[in-house]
Amino acid sequence: MIDISYKKTLNYSPKNIYEIVSDVDFYSQFIPGCVSSEIISREGNVIEAILELKYLVMSGKFKSRVTLDPKKLTIISEGIEGPFSSILTKWSFNEVDEGVLVNINIALDLNNKIFESILKKNIKKIISKVVVSFEERADILY
């Protein structure tokens, strides 16, 4: 089991970063290791999406149910199919003097414990790269 929290302040508005993180269809264009990203259904503020990821020797597709809350500026993603027993990711975007405090909480349990061990050693670096990719996307869009 991996359970991790990550926080980073970015020099953008909470709404701007929320919009980029909630735009799942474009992940494969700018997130390292994201081979493909596709929203397959949308019902109100709940979407289902399939991501294909590749990291080192690990790769695979997984399907998630993502609940978007544009008023609270939160995103909750729950894995529903893929190489894990469970995965839950919670994002929040809070205004601070410097811009936005991005807060990510991830709890995941992979079926393959060898891959989980590899991922556990590298998870902070991976999350950091993902957040930087959102920041770089904001640099382009805003």
N, C-alpha and C positions, 0 to 999 in steps of 0.2 A: 504494500500500500504506500502510495506517495500522497502526502498532504503538505501543501506549500502555499504560502502567501507571498505576494510580491507587490511592492509599491514603487511608483516613480512619478515625479512631477514633470509635466510637460508645459511648454510655454504656449498653450492653446486654450481655447474655451472648452469647458466640459462637453458642450453640445457638439463641437467640431469633432472631438476625439470619439465620442459616443457614435456619431454618424459613420465614421470610418470603420470602427469595430463592428458595427451592426451591418455593414455592407458586405456580407459574406461572399456574394457572387464574385467579388474582385480580389479575394484573398490570394488566389494563384498568381496574380499579376505582381504581387509585391512582398509576400511573406516567404522567407527562406524555407525551403523544404515542402512547401505546399504545391503539389503537382497539379491538382485540379480542385475547384470549388464550385458547387452548384446548389442553388436553392431549388428543392424539388416540390415544395408545397408552402403555401402561405395562407393562414387563416387569422385575420386580425393582426395582433402583435406576436403571433406564434408562427415560427417557420420551421421546416425540416430541411436540413441541408446535408449534403454528402461532401466530405473532404477526403482527398487522397494526399497522404503525407509520406515523406521519405526522409529518414535521418539515419546516417551511417548505414548499417546493414538492415535496419528496420524500415519496413514500408507497409502501407496498407490503406484501405478505405474505411471510413467510419461515418455513420449516420448519427446526427444529433437533432434533438428538439431544442430550439432556441426561443426563449421568451424575452421579448424586448419590452422595456418600459421607458418610453421616451420622456415621461414626466419625472420619474425618479432618477433617470439616467442610469439604469442598471440593465445588465444582460445576464441571463442565466441559461447555460447550455448543459443539457443532459444527454449523454450518449445513449443511443437506443440500439445500435448495431455496430459491431466492430471487434477489434482484438483486445477487448477489455472486459472485465467483470462488471466494472462500473467506472463512470467518469462524470464528474460534476464540476463545472467551472462557473464562478460568479465574478462578474465585473461590476465595478462602480466607478463613477467619474464625479469627483467632488471639487468644487471651486475652492481654490486657495489663492493667496496674493500673487503667486508666481504664474498662475494659470489653472491647471487641472492636476489633481492628484488621482492617478490611475491606480486602482486597487484590484488585484486579481487573486482569487482563492481557487485552488485546484485540488480536488481529491480524486485520485484515480487508482484503480487496481487492474493491472494487466493480467490476462490469462497466462502469458508466457513470462515466468518469473525471471528468466535470464535477461530478457529485454527490459523488464521492469527495473532490474538492478542497474543496467546500463543507463537507462533513462534517469533513474534517481540520482546518479552521479553527475548528470549533465543538465538537469531540469532548470536550474537557475539561469544558466547560460542560454538555454533555448528560449526561456521566457523573456529574458533581456533582449535577445535578438528580435523576437516577435514585437515587443513594445517599441524598439527602435524602428522597426519597419513601419509601424503605425505612425510614428513621429515623422519619418521620412515621407510617408504618404501625405501627411498634413502639410509638410513643407511644399509639396507639389500643388496641393489643392487650395491651400489658404495662404 
